[in-house]
Amino acid sequence: MSPSRDTSSLVPLADRIRWTVVLRLLLAGTAAVLWWAADGRDPANGAALLALAAGHLVLTSLLALLVRAGRRAARAGLDLGLVLDSLALTAALPTLGAPGVALFAVHAMAVTLVTSFRTGVKVAVVQSVLVLLLLQAGATGVLDLGPGTGTSGRDATAAAAVIWAATLGTATFAAVNERELRRRRLDAEALHGLLGDLATVDDADRVADLLTAFAVEQLPARRARLLRTAVDDTSLVTASAQQRPVLLRRPHAARDPWLAALWPDARGVAVLPLPPGTGGGWLLVDFGRDRGLERRVLRTAEQAVSHAALALSRAAAVAGLRRAATLDGLTGVANRRTLDGALAGLDRAGAPWSIALVDLDHFKAVNDTHGHQAGDEVLRTAAAGLVAAAREGDLVARYGGEEFAVLLPRTGPAEARAVAERLRAAVAAGTRPRVTCSVGVATGDADAAAADVLAAADRALYAAKAGGRDRCVLAGD
């Protein structure tokens, strides 16, 4: 069974164990070079050093196999192996002499880098104690350390100083690097989470909410806003023109009046432009501090804006498809499909409802005389007039050709006739060349079938045309 990953370290436990095996091989090779380069080397000492290194490598390699026995066993094997390393280095010190102290320093540095600061400190303590005991034994005559190994108090202090300087120095620089790596990992995880959230939405407002929430919670910032409307502030215009972030210590009322009015107390504002092709806009972030903004934070914000820009483009495409499915492409009013859906889902609630069919008079003559482009413009302006004259809650739809339908919920015959007259007047007043229209109106009760009411309105429309056009006829009159 493999040990689980250590969530408190950037390096998995199994990898740390493998790297300690590599470290031991390097130390054994370095010890052999130091012995070979020493003056007056003794072959017997070399053989003893070789035997020590071989035995130590075999034993610690067996301990490394504990990685398969689970995390607790693997951790115990790692710790025991590091203690054995210190014992082996101590045993080799009489043979290697003073240069052997450098191996202690290298070992302490590597352990601090590969494992952790706390483990490095523990190893430094063990090594310092072992070296001091060894040198004390040499000073009292208990052990013969040979002429190459100093045994004075100064030598012991120097050895301990080398070990601790190496350990603490490595730990300090490693902590700085590891902190930066942790921050970048957290940034990457946060961006990955944002990307996942953005992939599930196709609404521009929801994209804006996710982006601003990310800026506030993850950067972190005091507040943020996604601006999609045109603003002439100098900083915003510059950011868009150069497609790079603009940083402001404070918004300047003369150069950035809109931003200064929005956040008069802002400090440390970043203006990040949306990339081209997204309709333009900016992510505005107030960090609440005008000093100490890290490049890492700004890069993370830029990546978040890039992700959001893709989501905004997708949301725009989805909105376009929805418009194409529900609106008439020429006039911009609802299409026949939308009208049918509205009729099917009409909330009648016991109240009457009405529908007005509007047909442009002599529309074919407009096309024949002025051309189809002029005819299209008449259709657009007529639709705009109908929308302007309709009430809130009414639905204007293109029914087909030059014919429109206006659904009037909760409307009786008298009110329907009044609305129809306003519709007729709006078309005549708004079209160029001027075109009149005929309107047929029908009212149904709560139980009336939509097809029957539409048929009645259609008959009323024909009656209006037969009566001379440019008039409204209510079914049943």
N, C-alpha and C positions, 0 to 999 in steps of 0.2 A: 504493500500500500504506500503510495507516495504521500509525502507530507503536504498539508494544505499550504496555500500561499500565506505569507506573513503580511497582513494588511498594514502593519506599522512600519514596514521597510519597503524601499523601492526595489530591492533585490530579493527574489524568493529564497527560502532557506536552502533548498536543494542546490541552487546556483552558488550560494555562499560556501557550502560544504565543498563543492567542486573546486572553487577558487582557492580554498585553503590547501587542497591537495597540490594544486599548481604551485602555490607559495612554498610548500615544503620542498618540492623538487628544485625550485630556484635557490632556496637557502642551502640545500645540500650541495648543489653545484658550486655556489659561491664559496662555501666552506672548503670545498676541495681545491678551488683556485687559490684561496688565501693560504692554505697549508702548503701548496706547491710553490707559491711565490715567497714563502718565508725563508730566511737565512737559516742554515743549519738544521733543516728539517730532519726529523727522525722517522725512518721507515716504519718502525714499530708504532709510533704515534699515528702515522698515516693509516696503518691497517686498523688500528682501534677506532679511528675517526670514521673509516669506511664501514666498519661493522656497526658502529653506532647509528650512522645515517641509514644503512639498509634496514636494520631492525626497527628504527623509528618509522621509516616510510611504510614498512609492511604493517606495523601495528596500527598506525593512524589511517591507513587505507582500509583496513578491516572496520575501523570505527566509522569510516565514511559510508560503509554499506548499510549502516543503521538507518539511512534515509528511507529505506524501503519498509522499515518497521513502524512508521508513524512519526508524527511531528515531535512528540515528547521524547522518544528515543533518539531521533535525529538531532534534536537540540542538545541532549545530554552527550551524545557522541561528539558533537562540535566543541562543546565546552571542555570535555576531557581531552580531546585532541590538542586544543590550544594549551592546556596545562602541560601535556607531554612535550609540546614544542618548546616551552620555556625550560623544562628539565633537560631536554636534549641540547639546547643551546648552552645551558649552564655547564653541562658535562663536557661540551666541546671547547669551552673557553680556555682551559689550561693548555690545550693543544694549539689553539689558534692565537692565543695571546691577546694583546690589546685590540688588534683589528677585529677580533670576534665581537666586541661590544657593538660594532656597526650592524652586525646581524640582528642583535636584539632590537636596535632602532628600526631596522627595515621590517622586522616581524611586527613590531608594535604599530608601525604606520600602516602596513597592509591590513592587519586585523581591524584597525579603526575604520579603514575605508570599506572593507568588504563586509564587515559585520555591523558594528554600531559603535558610537562613542562610548557607551557604558562598558561594552565588552573590551574595547581598547584600553580603557582605564583599568579594568580588572587585570588584564594581561600585564600592563605596565607595573601594577602593584606587585604581582607575583614575580615578574622579572627582577624588579628592584630588590625585593627581599632575597631572592635566590642569589643574585650577584653579590649583595652585601654579605650574605652568609658565606659564599665561596671565598670572597676576598678576606673575610675575617678568619676563615679556616686557614687560608694561606699565611696570613700575618701571624697567627699563633703557632704555626708549624704543624697543624693537624694534617694539612694537605700540602704537597709539593706542587706549586703551580708553575714552576719553571721561571726562567729569567724574563720571559716575554710578557708576563702578567704582573702588573703592579699590584701591591697589596696594601698600600698606605690608605689612610682615610681620604686623602685627596683623590686617589684613584677611584675609590668607591663612590665618592661624591660626583666625580666627573662621569662615571658610568651611569649613575642614576640620572644625572642631569641630561645626558644624551638621550636616554630612553624617554624621559618625561617631555623633553623638548620636542622630540619626534612625535610622540603621541598627541600632545596638546595642540601642537601646530597643525598636524594633519586633521585632527578633530575639528579645529576651528574652520579651516578652509573647506573641509568636507561638509560641515554643517551649512555653510553658505551655499555651496553648490546643491546640496540636497534640498535645502529650503526652496531654491529656485526651481529645481526639478519637480518638487511637490506642487508648487504653485502652477507650473505649466501643466502638470498632469490634471490638477483640479480644473484649470481653465479648459483643457481639452474635454474633460468629462462634462463640464457645464455646457460647452458648445455642442457636444454630441446630444445632450438632453434637449437643448433648444432645437436642434435640427430635427429630432424625433417629434417634438411637439408641433413644429411648423409643418411637418409632413402630414399631419392629421387635419389641418384646417385649410379652408379655401375661401375665407372671408378676410378682406383687407383690414377691417377693424380688429378682428381677433389676432391677426398677425402683428398689428401695432401694439396690442395689449401684451402679447408674449415678448416682443422685443424690449419694450420699456420695462417690463417686470424683470427681465434678464439683466438689464443695465443696473437697475436699483439693487437687486439681490446679489448678483454675482460679481459686478465690477469692483466694489459696490459704489453706488452713487446716491446722492441725496434725492434726486428726482430726474426724470427723463421724459421726453416727449418726441413722438414721431410726427413731423410736420410735412403735409403733402400739398399745401397750398402755396401759391407764389408769394414770396416776401422779398423786398428789395434791400434788406440789410446787407451791408458791405461784406461781413464775414460769411454770410450764407451764400451770396453770389460768388465770392472768391472760392469757397469750398467746392461749389458745383463746377465752376470753370476749370479749376485745377485738379478736380477729382482727388482731393486729399483732405485729411482732417485739418481744421483750423482750431487752435487753442486760444482761449481768451482768459486772462486773469479775472477780468470783470467786463460785462457788456458795457460798451460805450454808448451813451444816449444819443450822441450825434451820428456815429457810424452805424450803430445797430439799434435803432429806436424801438423796433418791434420786440426784439429780444430783451432789451432793457426794461420795457414795460411788462413783459411776461414774467421775468425773474429779476426784479430790481435788486435783490440781495444775493444774487448768484456769485459764486467764487469758483474759479477753475471750471470753465465751460468748454466742452468739446463739441464742435460742429462737424458731424460726419455725414458726407453727402451720399445719397443713394446712387448706385451706378446708372449709367445711361440705359435706356430701354425699359425703365420701371415707371416712367411718368414723372420723374423728379421728386425731390424731397430731401429731408435731412433728419437724422437722429440727433436731437439736442440732449446733452447730458450735463447736468450740474453736479460736479463731484463734491462741492462744498468746501473745497480747499484749493488755494491757488499755488501751492508748492507741493513738490514730491510726487507728481503724477508719473508712474512708471510706464516705460515703453511697452512692457508686457500687457498692461491694462489697456492701453490704446490699441495695440494689435488685436487683443481679444474683442474689443468693441468693433473694430473694423470687420473682423470675421463674422461677428454676429450680424452686422448690417448686410454683409454679402449673403448670408443665409436667408435673412429676412427679405432681401431683394428678390431672390428666387421665388420665395413663397408669395410675394406680392405679384410677381409676374404670373404665377400660376393662378392666383386669386382673380386677377384681371381677365385671364383667359376663361376661367369658369364663369365669371360674371357675364362675359361676352356671349358664351354659349347659352346661358340662362336667358339673356335678353333676346338672342336669336330664337329661342324656343317659345318665348312668351310675347314678344313685341313684333309689330310689323316693321320690316326693314326700311321701308320708304318713309312712312309717316311718324314712326316712333310711338304710336298708340298700340294698345293691346291687339293681338291678332285673333283670328277666328277660334283657334284652339283655346286661347285664354278665356274668350267669351263663353264658349261651351262649358269650360270648367266652372266659371263663375255662376252660370245658370244652374248647373248641376248641384253646386254647393251653396246656393242662395239660402240665407236664413230668413224664412218667411215669417215665422213666429206669429201666425194668425193675422198678419198685416197684408194689405194689397201691395203689389209691385207692378212696375210698368217698364215698357221698353219702347224706345223711339228708333225707327229706321230712317236714316237720312240719306237721300240720293241727290247728287249734284245734277242740276239741270243743264241739259245740252252740253255735257262734258266732251262728247265726241267732237263737237264743233271746235272746242278749244284745242284739242290735239290736231285737228285738220288745219286750223287757221294759224295757230302759233307754234305748233310742233310739240313733240312728246316731252321735251324738257320743261316747257312751260306748263304742260299738263301735270307733270310730276310736282312742280312747284305749287300749282293750285291745290293738289291733294295734300301737300304738306301744310300749307297755310290754312286750308279748311280744317284739317285735323287739329291744328293749334288753336283755331277759333273755337272748335267744339270743346276742347279741354278747358279753355279759359271760361267758357260759358257754363260748363257742367258744375254741379255742386260737389262738395267734399263727400266722398263715398260713392259717387256715380262712376261708372266704368265706360270709357269711350274705347271702341274697338273698330278696326277696319273689317267690314263684313264681306267685302269682295268688290273688286273693280273700283268704281267711284262711289260705292255705298258704305256707309258707316252705321254702327249700332251703338246706342247709348243705353246702358242698363241703369234703371232708376229704382233702387231698393226702397221698400217701405214708402211707396208713392202712389197716391190715388189718382183718379182721372183728372180732376181739376188742376192739381199741382203738376201733373205730367204735361198737360197742355201748356201751362205757363213756362215750364222748362223748355219744352219743344220750341216755343216761340223765341226764347232767348237763343237757342241753338241756331235757328234759322237766321236770325238777325246777325249773329256772330259770323256765320259763313259769308253772308252777303257783304259785310263790312270789312272782312279780313282778306279776301282773295283778290289777286291781281293777275290777269284781267278779272274783273268782277264776275262772280258766278253765284247764282242763287241756288237754292236747294228746296226740295220737297220733303216733308216729314210725315211719316205715318206712325201713330202712337196707339198702343194697346195696353190695357191693364188686366192683370189676372189676380184672382184671390189666392189665398194660401194653398188651395188644393188644385189650382190650375196647372195643367201641363205646359212646360216651356214651349214645346212645339206648337201647341194650339195658340198661345199668346203671340209667338213669332208670326204664325200664319195670319192672325188677325191684324198685326201691325203691317204686314206686307200688303194685305188687301187695302188698308187705310192709305198706304203709300201710293198704290196705284190710283186710288181715288183722288189723292192730292194732285197727281200728275194729270189725271183726266180732267180735273177741275181748273187747269190752267197753270199749274206749277207755282213755285215760290209761295207755298202755303203749308199749313199744318192741318191734318185731318185726324180726328180721334176715332178709333174703331167704334162702330155702333151709332155714329152721328148720321 
